[in-house]
Amino acid sequence: MKRIFVVIIAALLYSCGTSSTIVSSWRDPKITISSENFKKVLIVALVKDEETRRITENRIASSSPIFHTSYQFLNQINNDLTNDQKLKILKDENYDGVITMRLVSKEKQTDYVPGTDTSIYYGDYNGIYAGAFGGWYGLYATDFYSPGYYVENTYYIVETNVFSLKENKLIWTGTTQSSDVTDIGVTVDDIMRTVVNEMKKDGTIPKK
């Protein structure tokens, strides 16, 4: 069971479309995912839009039975409960871990896409194939140039946190930047892939 969290979340690695990168991250050096041995993890999408919340939570929860959506527990009905009361509900339901994801900011940025310079070479290749470089004297190029241009991109800054309910503390946090966002589900997959890769790098989860 110690590696089940790693195996399941790694199933999210193969998404495509959105481009996400790590901006910053932190981990508790004394705790690893393996040592926590998570068996039941609550997924919490901290967004204002209820539809986006459900899509995000359902996307992650659908990958494994150990992941569970939070909108049944943390909703308008119990929104006024204290943190201790909410924590008691989760512990009574035998949750031992929580993953939260929240949109920190949405930023527009103008980026420059450099032009391309493609050259087609003509000439005598005999010298090259013979192992000598003398043949290069007979080569010349016809250049085709495509000028650069500016594009406006929208970047989504998302914070992902991993909590241990057993230790009642944050054990990992990371901020990602995503662009080319056209599908929420695919973006969630890509963020999780980026998060998992970073957690492997810093030793939070084993590389194998």
C-alpha angles and dihedrals in degrees: 000000000000093000099038094096091053095046094048098045090047087066086076092063098092103064121120141189104060119075115220131176135181115255098179140339143184134193137189101249092209097056134061132182090246093054091051092054094202115207102167120028127183118217115212122185107195100205132128096228110080094204092054090047093054093045091051096046094042091050093057096036092053091065094069144359091240090067116077132185117242103211090092091058106026106047142114091291095063098022092114095056118114121250090254091053092049090048090052091053091053094047091047087055089051097246113160100177141032131200116196127190124188137172107241098182146338114223134185118212135177111228129190118230108203121229124253127242113200120183127193113202128212131183145071113337095175093098091052095050089048090059095255127114095213091095091072090079089073095054125098133167138231107209126216114190128194112193122234123252143190126250131184113231130188116220124199117207110205129182119210121193132187117203131190111216090191090060092028091223145103111266101175138013132176139173121216134190118215131189136176089046111176102138125041095208094051090046091053090051091051093048091051090048090052091046093050092050091051092048089053091051095051095043099249089125126021118262091228 
